[in-house]
Amino acid sequence: MQTQTAATVIPTGDAQLNADIVIPPNAAGVVVFAHGSGSSRHSPRNRSVAQVLNRHGIATVLADLLTVDEERVDEQTGHLRFDIQLLAERVFGIVDWLRAEHPTGAQPLGLFGASTGGGAALVAAAARPDAVRAVVSRGGRPDLAGASLGAVRAPTLLLVGGLDEQVLQLNEQARAAMPAGIAEVRVVPGATHLFEEPGTLEQVAEHAARWFEDHLRAGVGGR
């Protein structure tokens, strides 16, 4: 078998979202990416992480959470990227579509969120506790998930740069608001918010791959 790569359009009720799906041979799970502020499925950082997950035998779904028209509006106003409920609804709309319409939907599923997408991923995980088995946040804003934090049941890894002090504090506060033992904050030394320092994004990718391997493979056959 060879890695399968496909561009598709995912209907999520109120929007048609462009997406890229990569399925490696004998994939052990699938991870949906929730992009952050002003980003899209073309995010080079998320694509880099996705490639590492693919090498670890995990399928990936990188989808635009905003339509083309919404992206144009957001470029001018910047408000949609902080509409966490809207972004979360798009994320669990993708999850619902995968489970109902796509071959990977039968596999254990995880979410990877970046920046504001970290908050959206956690709201989606709280809304779909039977579907989402693991969450990873990269430099995320889990605090933006608000009251949904207390309803998250999926093991969650919060990756934060050691030099990203304000976001690190927000992640610690979010972990405290989640059920005991559900979330772990892990610091990448010497990294700022975008993990642009040499080797730091690679660390993020490896941490994420191991987290998903541990929790998605353990989830095969049900909770």
PEDA-V758251 format. One record per pair of residues at least 12 apart in sequence whose ideal C-beta (glycine too) atoms are under 10 Angstrom apart, sorted by the first residue. I is the first residue (numbers start at 1). J is the second residue. D is the distance in Angstrom with one decimal. If there is no record, write none. Layout:
# PEDA-V758251
i | j | d
I | J | D
I | J | D
This chain:
# PEDA-V758251
i | j | d
1 | 23 | 9.3
1 | 24 | 8.6
1 | 25 | 3.9
1 | 26 | 7.0
1 | 27 | 9.8
2 | 23 | 9.8
2 | 24 | 8.9
2 | 25 | 6.8
3 | 22 | 6.4
3 | 23 | 6.8
3 | 24 | 4.9
3 | 25 | 6.6
3 | 27 | 9.2
3 | 54 | 6.7
3 | 55 | 9.7
3 | 59 | 9.4
4 | 21 | 7.8
4 | 22 | 7.2
4 | 23 | 4.4
4 | 24 | 8.1
4 | 25 | 8.7
4 | 27 | 9.2
4 | 59 | 8.6
4 | 103 | 9.4
4 | 104 | 9.8
5 | 20 | 7.2
5 | 21 | 7.4
5 | 22 | 5.1
5 | 23 | 7.9
5 | 24 | 9.8
5 | 54 | 9.4
6 | 19 | 8.8
6 | 20 | 7.5
6 | 21 | 5.1
6 | 22 | 8.0
6 | 23 | 8.1
6 | 102 | 9.9
7 | 19 | 7.3
7 | 20 | 5.5
7 | 21 | 7.9
7 | 41 | 9.4
8 | 20 | 7.9
8 | 21 | 6.2
8 | 61 | 9.1
8 | 63 | 8.8
8 | 97 | 9.6
8 | 101 | 9.9
8 | 102 | 8.6
9 | 63 | 9.3
9 | 64 | 10.0
10 | 32 | 9.9
10 | 61 | 8.1
10 | 63 | 5.8
10 | 64 | 9.4
10 | 90 | 9.0
10 | 93 | 7.5
10 | 94 | 5.5
10 | 96 | 9.7
10 | 97 | 5.1
10 | 98 | 8.3
10 | 101 | 8.6
10 | 102 | 8.8
11 | 93 | 7.8
11 | 94 | 9.7
11 | 96 | 9.8
11 | 97 | 6.6
11 | 101 | 8.8
12 | 63 | 8.8
12 | 65 | 9.0
12 | 67 | 9.9
12 | 89 | 7.3
12 | 90 | 5.4
12 | 91 | 8.8
12 | 92 | 8.5
12 | 93 | 2.9
12 | 94 | 6.4
12 | 95 | 9.6
12 | 96 | 7.9
12 | 97 | 6.9
13 | 89 | 7.6
13 | 90 | 9.0
13 | 93 | 5.7
13 | 96 | 8.7
13 | 97 | 9.6
14 | 67 | 9.2
14 | 86 | 9.0
14 | 89 | 7.9
14 | 90 | 8.7
14 | 93 | 8.3
15 | 64 | 9.2
15 | 65 | 8.8
15 | 66 | 8.0
15 | 67 | 5.1
15 | 69 | 9.5
15 | 70 | 7.7
15 | 86 | 9.4
15 | 89 | 9.2
15 | 90 | 6.7
15 | 93 | 7.8
16 | 64 | 9.8
16 | 67 | 6.9
16 | 68 | 9.6
17 | 41 | 8.7
17 | 63 | 4.8
17 | 64 | 5.4
17 | 65 | 6.8
17 | 66 | 8.2
17 | 67 | 7.1
17 | 90 | 6.5
17 | 93 | 7.9
17 | 94 | 7.0
17 | 97 | 9.1
18 | 40 | 8.6
18 | 41 | 6.7
18 | 42 | 9.8
18 | 62 | 9.5
18 | 63 | 6.8
18 | 64 | 5.0
18 | 67 | 8.6
18 | 68 | 8.1
19 | 32 | 9.1
19 | 33 | 9.5
19 | 41 | 6.5
19 | 61 | 5.9
19 | 62 | 6.5
19 | 63 | 3.6
19 | 64 | 7.2
19 | 65 | 10.0
19 | 94 | 7.3
19 | 97 | 9.3
19 | 98 | 10.0
20 | 33 | 9.6
20 | 41 | 5.7
20 | 42 | 8.8
20 | 47 | 8.6
20 | 50 | 8.6
20 | 60 | 8.2
20 | 61 | 7.6
20 | 62 | 4.9
20 | 63 | 7.7
20 | 64 | 9.6
21 | 59 | 7.1
21 | 60 | 7.2
21 | 61 | 5.2
21 | 62 | 8.0
21 | 63 | 8.6
21 | 98 | 9.0
21 | 102 | 7.6
21 | 103 | 9.9
21 | 104 | 7.5
22 | 47 | 9.8
22 | 50 | 6.8
22 | 51 | 8.3
22 | 53 | 8.8
22 | 54 | 5.4
22 | 58 | 9.4
22 | 59 | 6.4
22 | 60 | 5.1
22 | 61 | 8.2
22 | 62 | 8.2
23 | 54 | 8.5
23 | 58 | 9.5
23 | 59 | 4.4
23 | 60 | 8.4
23 | 61 | 9.5
23 | 102 | 9.4
23 | 103 | 7.8
23 | 104 | 6.2
23 | 107 | 9.5
24 | 53 | 8.7
24 | 54 | 4.9
24 | 55 | 7.5
24 | 56 | 8.3
24 | 57 | 5.4
24 | 58 | 7.2
24 | 59 | 6.6
24 | 60 | 8.9
25 | 57 | 7.7
26 | 57 | 6.3
27 | 53 | 9.7
27 | 54 | 8.5
27 | 56 | 9.8
27 | 57 | 5.8
27 | 58 | 6.2
27 | 59 | 4.2
27 | 60 | 9.3
27 | 103 | 9.6
27 | 104 | 6.9
27 | 107 | 6.4
27 | 108 | 10.0
27 | 216 | 9.6
28 | 56 | 8.4
28 | 57 | 5.2
28 | 58 | 6.3
28 | 59 | 8.7
28 | 107 | 7.2
28 | 108 | 7.4
28 | 212 | 8.6
28 | 213 | 7.2
28 | 216 | 6.0
28 | 217 | 5.3
28 | 219 | 9.6
28 | 220 | 7.4
29 | 53 | 9.0
29 | 56 | 9.7
29 | 57 | 8.3
29 | 58 | 5.3
29 | 59 | 7.0
29 | 60 | 9.9
29 | 104 | 8.4
29 | 107 | 5.1
29 | 108 | 4.3
29 | 109 | 6.6
29 | 110 | 6.3
29 | 133 | 7.7
29 | 134 | 8.3
29 | 212 | 6.3
29 | 213 | 8.2
29 | 215 | 8.6
29 | 216 | 3.3
29 | 217 | 7.1
29 | 219 | 7.6
29 | 220 | 8.2
30 | 53 | 9.5
30 | 58 | 7.0
30 | 59 | 4.1
30 | 60 | 7.1
30 | 61 | 6.5
30 | 95 | 9.6
30 | 98 | 6.7
30 | 102 | 8.5
30 | 103 | 9.6
30 | 104 | 4.2
30 | 105 | 7.7
30 | 106 | 9.4
30 | 107 | 5.2
30 | 108 | 7.7
30 | 109 | 5.4
30 | 110 | 7.5
30 | 212 | 9.5
30 | 216 | 8.3
31 | 49 | 9.1
31 | 50 | 7.7
31 | 53 | 5.8
31 | 54 | 9.7
31 | 58 | 5.7
31 | 59 | 7.2
31 | 60 | 5.4
31 | 61 | 7.2
31 | 62 | 9.5
31 | 104 | 9.9
31 | 108 | 9.7
31 | 109 | 7.4
31 | 110 | 4.5
31 | 111 | 6.9
31 | 112 | 5.3
31 | 134 | 8.3
31 | 135 | 9.6
31 | 136 | 8.1
31 | 208 | 8.2
31 | 209 | 9.6
31 | 212 | 5.9
31 | 216 | 8.0
32 | 59 | 9.7
32 | 60 | 8.0
32 | 61 | 4.6
32 | 62 | 8.4
32 | 63 | 7.2
32 | 91 | 6.4
32 | 92 | 9.2
32 | 94 | 5.4
32 | 95 | 6.3
32 | 97 | 10.0
32 | 98 | 7.3
32 | 104 | 9.8
32 | 109 | 7.0
32 | 110 | 7.5
32 | 111 | 5.4
32 | 112 | 7.3
32 | 113 | 9.3
32 | 121 | 8.2
32 | 124 | 8.4
32 | 132 | 8.8
33 | 46 | 5.2
33 | 47 | 9.0
33 | 49 | 8.0
33 | 50 | 6.7
33 | 53 | 9.5
33 | 60 | 6.8
33 | 61 | 6.7
33 | 62 | 4.9
33 | 63 | 7.3
33 | 65 | 9.2
33 | 91 | 9.1
33 | 94 | 9.4
33 | 110 | 10.0
33 | 111 | 7.8
33 | 112 | 5.0
33 | 113 | 7.6
33 | 114 | 7.6
33 | 117 | 7.5
33 | 121 | 8.7
33 | 136 | 9.9
33 | 138 | 9.8
34 | 46 | 9.2
34 | 62 | 9.9
34 | 63 | 8.8
34 | 65 | 6.6
34 | 87 | 6.6
34 | 88 | 8.1
34 | 90 | 8.3
34 | 91 | 5.1
34 | 94 | 9.0
34 | 111 | 6.2
34 | 112 | 7.0
34 | 113 | 4.1
34 | 114 | 7.2
34 | 115 | 9.3
34 | 116 | 8.5
34 | 117 | 3.5
34 | 118 | 7.3
34 | 119 | 8.7
34 | 120 | 4.8
34 | 121 | 4.4
34 | 122 | 9.2
34 | 123 | 9.5
34 | 124 | 7.3
34 | 135 | 9.4
34 | 137 | 9.0
34 | 140 | 8.9
35 | 62 | 7.8
35 | 63 | 8.4
35 | 64 | 7.6
35 | 65 | 6.1
35 | 66 | 9.0
35 | 81 | 8.9
35 | 87 | 8.6
35 | 91 | 9.9
35 | 112 | 9.5
35 | 113 | 8.2
35 | 114 | 6.1
35 | 115 | 7.8
35 | 116 | 8.6
35 | 117 | 5.0
35 | 120 | 8.9
36 | 65 | 9.7
36 | 81 | 7.4
36 | 87 | 9.3
36 | 113 | 7.4
36 | 114 | 4.2
36 | 115 | 2.5
36 | 116 | 5.0
36 | 117 | 4.4
36 | 118 | 7.3
36 | 119 | 9.3
36 | 120 | 8.8
36 | 137 | 9.8
36 | 138 | 8.4
36 | 139 | 7.8
36 | 140 | 7.5
36 | 141 | 8.0
36 | 193 | 9.9
36 | 194 | 9.7
37 | 74 | 9.3
37 | 78 | 7.9
37 | 80 | 9.9
37 | 81 | 4.5
37 | 82 | 7.4
37 | 114 | 8.8
37 | 115 | 4.9
37 | 116 | 5.1
37 | 117 | 8.2
37 | 141 | 8.8
38 | 66 | 9.7
38 | 71 | 8.8
38 | 74 | 7.1
38 | 75 | 7.6
38 | 78 | 7.3
38 | 80 | 9.6
38 | 81 | 5.6
38 | 115 | 8.7
38 | 116 | 9.2
39 | 64 | 9.2
39 | 65 | 8.9
39 | 66 | 9.8
39 | 81 | 8.1
39 | 114 | 7.0
39 | 115 | 7.2
39 | 116 | 9.1
39 | 117 | 7.6
40 | 62 | 8.6
40 | 63 | 9.0
40 | 64 | 4.9
40 | 65 | 8.1
40 | 66 | 7.7
40 | 71 | 7.1
41 | 61 | 8.9
41 | 62 | 4.0
41 | 63 | 5.7
41 | 64 | 5.1
41 | 65 | 8.7
42 | 62 | 8.2
42 | 64 | 8.5
43 | 62 | 7.7
43 | 114 | 7.3
43 | 115 | 9.8
43 | 117 | 9.5
44 | 201 | 9.4
45 | 114 | 7.0
45 | 115 | 9.9
45 | 138 | 7.7
45 | 139 | 9.1
45 | 194 | 7.0
45 | 195 | 6.8
45 | 196 | 8.7
45 | 201 | 6.0
45 | 204 | 8.3
45 | 205 | 9.4
46 | 60 | 9.0
46 | 62 | 6.3
46 | 112 | 7.4
46 | 113 | 9.7
46 | 114 | 6.1
46 | 117 | 8.7
46 | 138 | 8.1
46 | 201 | 10.0
46 | 205 | 10.0
47 | 60 | 9.0
47 | 62 | 6.8
48 | 195 | 9.7
48 | 201 | 6.0
48 | 202 | 8.1
48 | 204 | 8.9
48 | 205 | 6.5
49 | 62 | 9.8
49 | 112 | 6.7
49 | 114 | 8.5
49 | 136 | 8.7
49 | 138 | 7.2
49 | 195 | 9.7
49 | 201 | 7.3
49 | 202 | 9.4
49 | 204 | 6.4
49 | 205 | 4.6
49 | 206 | 9.5
49 | 207 | 9.8
49 | 208 | 6.0
49 | 209 | 8.4
50 | 62 | 6.0
50 | 112 | 8.1
50 | 205 | 8.7
50 | 208 | 9.6
51 | 205 | 7.9
52 | 201 | 9.4
52 | 202 | 7.8
52 | 204 | 8.9
52 | 205 | 3.7
52 | 206 | 6.8
52 | 208 | 7.5
52 | 209 | 5.4
53 | 110 | 9.1
53 | 112 | 8.0
53 | 136 | 9.7
53 | 205 | 7.4
53 | 208 | 6.8
53 | 209 | 5.5
53 | 212 | 6.6
53 | 213 | 9.1
54 | 209 | 9.5
55 | 205 | 9.3
55 | 209 | 7.9
56 | 205 | 9.2
56 | 206 | 8.9
56 | 208 | 9.2
56 | 209 | 4.3
56 | 210 | 8.2
56 | 212 | 7.6
56 | 213 | 6.0
57 | 209 | 9.3
57 | 212 | 9.8
57 | 213 | 8.0
57 | 216 | 9.8
57 | 217 | 9.2
58 | 107 | 9.1
58 | 108 | 9.5
58 | 110 | 7.9
58 | 112 | 10.0
58 | 208 | 9.3
58 | 209 | 7.1
58 | 212 | 5.6
58 | 213 | 7.3
58 | 216 | 7.0
58 | 217 | 9.5
59 | 98 | 9.6
59 | 102 | 9.6
59 | 103 | 9.3
59 | 104 | 5.1
59 | 107 | 7.1
59 | 109 | 9.5
60 | 104 | 9.6
60 | 110 | 9.8
60 | 112 | 8.2
61 | 94 | 6.4
61 | 95 | 9.2
61 | 97 | 9.5
61 | 98 | 7.0
61 | 102 | 8.6
61 | 104 | 7.8
61 | 109 | 9.3
61 | 111 | 9.9
61 | 112 | 9.7
62 | 112 | 9.4
63 | 90 | 7.8
63 | 91 | 8.6
63 | 93 | 9.5
63 | 94 | 5.6
63 | 97 | 9.6
64 | 90 | 8.8
65 | 80 | 8.9
65 | 81 | 8.9
65 | 83 | 9.8
65 | 86 | 8.1
65 | 87 | 5.1
65 | 88 | 9.2
65 | 89 | 9.4
65 | 90 | 4.5
65 | 91 | 6.9
65 | 93 | 9.5
65 | 94 | 8.5
65 | 116 | 9.8
65 | 117 | 7.5
65 | 120 | 7.4
66 | 80 | 5.9
66 | 81 | 7.9
66 | 83 | 9.4
66 | 86 | 8.5
66 | 87 | 8.2
66 | 90 | 7.9
67 | 80 | 9.9
67 | 90 | 9.6
70 | 83 | 9.6
70 | 86 | 8.9
70 | 90 | 9.9
81 | 115 | 8.4
81 | 116 | 5.7
81 | 117 | 9.0
81 | 120 | 9.8
82 | 116 | 6.0
82 | 119 | 9.0
82 | 141 | 9.0
82 | 144 | 7.5
83 | 116 | 9.0
83 | 120 | 9.0
84 | 116 | 6.7
84 | 117 | 9.2
84 | 118 | 9.7
84 | 119 | 4.8
84 | 120 | 5.4
84 | 121 | 9.9
84 | 122 | 9.1
84 | 123 | 6.0
84 | 124 | 9.9
84 | 141 | 8.4
84 | 144 | 4.8
84 | 145 | 6.8
84 | 146 | 7.8
84 | 148 | 8.9
85 | 119 | 9.8
85 | 120 | 8.3
85 | 123 | 6.8
85 | 127 | 10.0
85 | 144 | 9.9
85 | 145 | 9.9
85 | 146 | 9.4
85 | 148 | 9.4
86 | 120 | 8.4
87 | 113 | 9.1
87 | 116 | 7.0
87 | 117 | 6.7
87 | 119 | 7.9
87 | 120 | 3.7
87 | 121 | 8.8
87 | 123 | 8.0
87 | 124 | 8.5
87 | 144 | 9.4
88 | 113 | 9.7
88 | 117 | 9.5
88 | 119 | 7.8
88 | 120 | 4.4
88 | 121 | 7.7
88 | 122 | 8.1
88 | 123 | 3.6
88 | 124 | 4.6
88 | 125 | 9.0
88 | 126 | 8.6
88 | 127 | 6.8
88 | 128 | 9.8
88 | 144 | 9.7
88 | 145 | 8.0
88 | 148 | 7.9
89 | 120 | 8.7
89 | 123 | 8.5
89 | 124 | 8.0
89 | 127 | 8.3
90 | 120 | 7.8
90 | 124 | 8.6
91 | 111 | 6.7
91 | 113 | 8.2
91 | 117 | 8.1
91 | 120 | 5.5
91 | 121 | 6.3
91 | 122 | 9.8
91 | 123 | 7.8
91 | 124 | 3.9
91 | 125 | 8.8
91 | 127 | 8.8
91 | 128 | 8.8
91 | 132 | 9.3
92 | 111 | 9.2
92 | 120 | 9.3
92 | 121 | 9.7
92 | 123 | 8.2
92 | 124 | 4.3
92 | 125 | 8.6
92 | 126 | 9.5
92 | 127 | 5.2
92 | 128 | 5.0
92 | 131 | 7.9
92 | 132 | 8.4
93 | 124 | 8.9
94 | 109 | 9.9
94 | 111 | 9.5
94 | 124 | 8.7
95 | 109 | 6.4
95 | 111 | 7.9
95 | 124 | 6.7
95 | 125 | 9.3
95 | 127 | 8.9
95 | 128 | 5.5
95 | 131 | 5.3
95 | 132 | 6.9
96 | 127 | 10.0
96 | 128 | 7.7
96 | 131 | 8.0
98 | 131 | 8.6
99 | 128 | 8.9
99 | 130 | 9.6
99 | 131 | 6.2
105 | 131 | 8.9
107 | 133 | 9.8
107 | 216 | 7.7
107 | 219 | 9.2
107 | 220 | 8.1
108 | 131 | 9.3
108 | 132 | 9.3
108 | 133 | 4.9
108 | 134 | 7.9
108 | 212 | 8.8
108 | 215 | 7.9
108 | 216 | 4.0
108 | 217 | 7.4
108 | 218 | 8.3
108 | 219 | 4.0
108 | 220 | 6.0
108 | 221 | 9.1
108 | 222 | 9.4
108 | 223 | 9.8
109 | 125 | 9.9
109 | 128 | 8.6
109 | 131 | 5.7
109 | 132 | 5.9
109 | 133 | 6.2
109 | 134 | 8.3
109 | 154 | 9.4
109 | 212 | 9.8
109 | 216 | 7.6
109 | 219 | 8.6
110 | 125 | 9.1
110 | 132 | 6.8
110 | 133 | 6.0
110 | 134 | 4.1
110 | 135 | 6.6
110 | 136 | 7.1
110 | 154 | 7.7
110 | 155 | 9.3
110 | 157 | 10.0
110 | 208 | 9.0
110 | 211 | 8.1
110 | 212 | 5.0
110 | 215 | 7.0
110 | 216 | 5.7
110 | 219 | 8.9
111 | 124 | 6.3
111 | 125 | 6.0
111 | 128 | 9.2
111 | 131 | 9.6
111 | 132 | 5.8
111 | 133 | 9.3
111 | 134 | 7.6
111 | 135 | 4.9
111 | 136 | 7.5
111 | 137 | 8.8
111 | 154 | 7.8
111 | 156 | 9.2
111 | 212 | 9.8
112 | 134 | 9.3
112 | 135 | 7.6
112 | 136 | 4.9
112 | 137 | 7.8
112 | 138 | 7.1
112 | 140 | 9.5
112 | 157 | 9.6
112 | 159 | 9.9
112 | 204 | 9.8
112 | 208 | 6.3
112 | 211 | 9.5
112 | 212 | 8.1
113 | 125 | 9.2
113 | 135 | 7.0
113 | 136 | 7.4
113 | 137 | 4.9
113 | 138 | 7.3
113 | 139 | 9.6
113 | 140 | 5.2
113 | 141 | 8.7
113 | 142 | 8.1
113 | 145 | 9.5
113 | 156 | 9.7
113 | 158 | 9.8
114 | 136 | 9.4
114 | 137 | 7.4
114 | 138 | 4.6
114 | 139 | 6.3
114 | 140 | 6.3
114 | 141 | 9.5
114 | 159 | 9.6
114 | 194 | 9.3
114 | 195 | 9.5
114 | 204 | 9.4
115 | 137 | 9.0
115 | 138 | 7.9
115 | 139 | 6.0
115 | 140 | 6.2
115 | 141 | 6.3
115 | 144 | 9.6
115 | 167 | 8.9
115 | 193 | 7.9
115 | 194 | 8.8
116 | 140 | 7.7
116 | 141 | 5.3
116 | 144 | 6.2
117 | 137 | 8.1
117 | 138 | 8.7
117 | 139 | 9.9
117 | 140 | 6.8
117 | 141 | 8.4
117 | 144 | 9.7
118 | 135 | 8.4
118 | 136 | 8.8
118 | 137 | 3.5
118 | 138 | 7.2
118 | 139 | 7.6
118 | 140 | 2.0
118 | 141 | 5.4
118 | 142 | 5.2
118 | 143 | 9.0
118 | 144 | 7.7
118 | 145 | 8.1
118 | 156 | 9.5
118 | 158 | 7.6
118 | 159 | 9.3
118 | 160 | 9.8
118 | 167 | 9.5
118 | 170 | 9.8
118 | 171 | 8.5
118 | 174 | 8.8
119 | 137 | 8.4
119 | 140 | 6.7
119 | 141 | 4.8
119 | 142 | 5.8
119 | 143 | 6.9
119 | 144 | 3.1
119 | 145 | 4.6
119 | 146 | 8.1
119 | 148 | 8.6
119 | 149 | 9.2
119 | 170 | 9.9
119 | 174 | 8.6
120 | 140 | 9.2
120 | 141 | 9.1
120 | 142 | 9.9
120 | 144 | 7.8
120 | 145 | 7.8
120 | 148 | 9.9
121 | 135 | 5.5
121 | 136 | 8.3
121 | 137 | 6.5
121 | 140 | 7.5
121 | 142 | 8.4
121 | 145 | 8.3
121 | 152 | 9.6
121 | 154 | 9.4
121 | 156 | 8.8
122 | 135 | 6.3
122 | 137 | 7.4
122 | 140 | 8.2
122 | 141 | 9.5
122 | 142 | 5.4
122 | 143 | 9.5
122 | 144 | 8.4
122 | 145 | 4.0
122 | 146 | 9.4
122 | 148 | 6.1
122 | 149 | 6.4
122 | 151 | 9.2
122 | 152 | 5.6
122 | 154 | 8.7
122 | 156 | 7.0
122 | 158 | 9.5
122 | 174 | 7.9
122 | 178 | 8.3
122 | 183 | 9.1
123 | 142 | 9.7
123 | 144 | 8.3
123 | 145 | 5.0
123 | 146 | 8.0
123 | 147 | 9.4
123 | 148 | 4.5
123 | 149 | 8.9
123 | 151 | 9.1
123 | 152 | 8.9
124 | 145 | 9.2
124 | 148 | 8.8
124 | 152 | 9.8
124 | 154 | 9.9
125 | 145 | 8.7
125 | 148 | 8.1
125 | 149 | 9.9
125 | 151 | 8.5
125 | 152 | 5.2
125 | 153 | 7.5
125 | 154 | 4.8
125 | 155 | 10.0
125 | 156 | 7.5
125 | 182 | 9.9
126 | 145 | 7.3
126 | 146 | 10.0
126 | 147 | 8.8
126 | 148 | 4.0
126 | 149 | 7.6
126 | 150 | 8.1
126 | 151 | 3.9
126 | 152 | 5.0
126 | 153 | 7.8
126 | 154 | 8.7
126 | 178 | 9.7
127 | 148 | 7.5
127 | 151 | 8.2
127 | 152 | 9.9
128 | 153 | 9.9
128 | 154 | 9.1
129 | 151 | 7.4
129 | 152 | 7.9
129 | 153 | 4.6
129 | 154 | 7.2
129 | 223 | 9.3
130 | 153 | 9.0
130 | 222 | 9.5
130 | 223 | 8.0
131 | 154 | 9.2
132 | 152 | 8.7
132 | 153 | 8.2
132 | 154 | 4.8
132 | 156 | 9.8
132 | 219 | 9.8
133 | 153 | 9.2
133 | 154 | 5.7
133 | 155 | 7.7
133 | 212 | 8.9
133 | 215 | 5.8
133 | 216 | 5.8
133 | 217 | 9.8
133 | 218 | 8.2
133 | 219 | 4.1
133 | 220 | 9.5
133 | 222 | 9.9
133 | 223 | 7.6
134 | 154 | 5.5
134 | 155 | 5.3
134 | 156 | 7.5
134 | 157 | 7.8
134 | 208 | 9.5
134 | 211 | 6.3
134 | 212 | 5.6
134 | 213 | 9.5
134 | 214 | 8.0
134 | 215 | 3.7
134 | 216 | 5.9
134 | 218 | 9.0
134 | 219 | 7.6
135 | 152 | 7.3
135 | 154 | 5.1
135 | 155 | 7.4
135 | 156 | 4.3
135 | 157 | 7.2
135 | 158 | 8.8
135 | 182 | 9.3
135 | 183 | 8.5
135 | 211 | 8.8
135 | 212 | 9.5
135 | 215 | 9.0
136 | 155 | 9.5
136 | 156 | 7.5
136 | 157 | 4.7
136 | 158 | 8.1
136 | 159 | 6.7
136 | 186 | 9.6
136 | 204 | 8.6
136 | 205 | 10.0
136 | 207 | 7.6
136 | 208 | 4.5
136 | 209 | 9.2
136 | 210 | 10.0
136 | 211 | 5.5
136 | 212 | 6.9
136 | 215 | 9.5
137 | 156 | 7.0
137 | 157 | 7.1
137 | 158 | 5.0
137 | 159 | 6.5
137 | 160 | 8.3
137 | 171 | 7.6
137 | 174 | 8.8
137 | 183 | 9.1
137 | 185 | 9.5
137 | 208 | 9.5
138 | 157 | 9.4
138 | 158 | 8.9
138 | 159 | 5.1
138 | 160 | 8.4
138 | 161 | 9.3
138 | 188 | 9.2
138 | 191 | 10.0
138 | 193 | 9.8
138 | 194 | 9.4
138 | 195 | 7.1
138 | 201 | 8.6
138 | 204 | 5.4
138 | 205 | 9.1
138 | 207 | 9.1
138 | 208 | 7.4
139 | 158 | 9.4
139 | 159 | 7.1
139 | 160 | 6.3
139 | 161 | 6.2
139 | 164 | 6.3
139 | 167 | 6.2
139 | 168 | 9.6
139 | 171 | 9.0
139 | 188 | 9.1
139 | 191 | 8.2
139 | 192 | 8.6
139 | 193 | 5.1
139 | 194 | 6.9
139 | 195 | 6.5
139 | 204 | 8.4
140 | 156 | 9.8
140 | 158 | 6.6
140 | 159 | 7.9
140 | 160 | 7.9
140 | 167 | 7.8
140 | 170 | 8.9
140 | 171 | 7.1
140 | 174 | 8.6
141 | 167 | 7.1
141 | 170 | 6.5
141 | 171 | 8.4
141 | 174 | 8.4
142 | 156 | 7.8
142 | 158 | 6.1
142 | 160 | 9.9
142 | 167 | 9.6
142 | 170 | 7.3
142 | 171 | 6.0
142 | 172 | 9.9
142 | 173 | 8.7
142 | 174 | 3.7
142 | 175 | 7.7
142 | 177 | 8.6
142 | 178 | 8.1
142 | 183 | 8.0
142 | 185 | 9.5
143 | 167 | 9.1
143 | 169 | 9.3
143 | 170 | 4.5
143 | 171 | 7.6
143 | 172 | 9.7
143 | 173 | 6.0
143 | 174 | 4.8
143 | 175 | 9.9
143 | 177 | 8.0
144 | 170 | 8.7
144 | 174 | 8.7
145 | 174 | 7.1
145 | 177 | 8.6
145 | 178 | 9.1
146 | 174 | 9.6
146 | 177 | 8.8
147 | 177 | 8.7
148 | 177 | 9.6
148 | 178 | 9.7
149 | 173 | 9.4
149 | 174 | 5.8
149 | 175 | 8.7
149 | 176 | 9.1
149 | 177 | 4.3
149 | 178 | 5.0
149 | 179 | 8.7
149 | 182 | 9.2
149 | 183 | 8.6
150 | 177 | 6.3
150 | 178 | 6.8
150 | 179 | 6.8
150 | 182 | 9.8
151 | 178 | 9.1
151 | 179 | 8.5
152 | 174 | 9.7
152 | 177 | 9.4
152 | 178 | 5.5
152 | 179 | 7.0
152 | 182 | 6.0
152 | 183 | 7.6
153 | 178 | 9.6
153 | 179 | 7.3
153 | 182 | 7.0
153 | 223 | 8.8
154 | 182 | 7.5
154 | 183 | 9.5
154 | 215 | 7.7
154 | 219 | 9.4
154 | 223 | 10.0
155 | 181 | 8.7
155 | 182 | 6.4
155 | 183 | 7.8
155 | 184 | 8.1
155 | 211 | 7.6
155 | 212 | 9.9
155 | 214 | 8.2
155 | 215 | 5.0
155 | 218 | 9.1
155 | 219 | 9.5
156 | 174 | 9.1
156 | 175 | 8.2
156 | 178 | 6.9
156 | 179 | 9.8
156 | 182 | 5.8
156 | 183 | 4.2
156 | 184 | 7.3
156 | 185 | 9.5
156 | 211 | 8.9
156 | 215 | 9.5
157 | 183 | 7.6
157 | 184 | 5.6
157 | 185 | 8.4
157 | 186 | 6.1
157 | 204 | 10.0
157 | 207 | 6.7
157 | 208 | 7.1
157 | 210 | 9.1
157 | 211 | 4.6
157 | 212 | 9.0
157 | 214 | 9.7
157 | 215 | 8.9
158 | 170 | 9.6
158 | 171 | 4.6
158 | 172 | 8.5
158 | 174 | 7.1
158 | 175 | 6.3
158 | 178 | 9.4
158 | 183 | 6.0
158 | 184 | 6.8
158 | 185 | 4.6
158 | 186 | 6.9
158 | 187 | 9.5
159 | 171 | 8.7
159 | 184 | 9.5
159 | 185 | 8.2
159 | 186 | 5.5
159 | 187 | 8.1
159 | 188 | 6.2
159 | 191 | 8.9
159 | 195 | 8.5
159 | 200 | 9.8
159 | 203 | 8.4
159 | 204 | 5.4
159 | 205 | 9.9
159 | 207 | 5.8
159 | 208 | 7.2
159 | 211 | 9.0
160 | 172 | 8.7
160 | 185 | 6.4
160 | 186 | 7.5
160 | 187 | 5.8
160 | 188 | 7.1
160 | 191 | 8.0
160 | 193 | 8.8
160 | 195 | 9.7
160 | 204 | 9.9
161 | 187 | 7.5
161 | 188 | 5.5
161 | 189 | 8.5
161 | 190 | 7.7
161 | 191 | 3.2
161 | 192 | 5.2
161 | 193 | 6.0
161 | 194 | 8.2
161 | 195 | 6.0
161 | 196 | 9.4
161 | 197 | 8.1
161 | 200 | 6.9
161 | 204 | 9.1
162 | 187 | 4.9
162 | 188 | 6.2
162 | 189 | 4.6
162 | 190 | 5.9
162 | 191 | 5.9
162 | 192 | 8.7
162 | 197 | 9.9
162 | 200 | 9.1
163 | 187 | 9.6
163 | 188 | 9.3
163 | 189 | 8.6
163 | 190 | 6.6
163 | 191 | 6.2
163 | 192 | 4.8
163 | 193 | 8.2
163 | 197 | 8.4
163 | 200 | 9.7
164 | 187 | 9.0
164 | 188 | 9.0
164 | 191 | 7.0
164 | 192 | 5.7
164 | 193 | 4.6
164 | 194 | 8.9
164 | 195 | 8.9
165 | 192 | 9.9
165 | 193 | 10.0
166 | 193 | 8.9
167 | 192 | 9.6
167 | 193 | 6.2
168 | 185 | 7.5
168 | 187 | 6.8
168 | 193 | 10.0
171 | 183 | 8.7
171 | 185 | 5.2
171 | 186 | 9.6
171 | 187 | 9.3
172 | 185 | 5.9
184 | 211 | 8.7
186 | 203 | 9.4
186 | 204 | 9.4
186 | 207 | 6.1
186 | 211 | 9.0
188 | 200 | 5.3
188 | 201 | 8.8
188 | 202 | 9.8
188 | 203 | 5.1
188 | 204 | 6.3
188 | 207 | 7.8
189 | 203 | 8.7
190 | 203 | 9.7
191 | 203 | 7.7
191 | 204 | 8.0
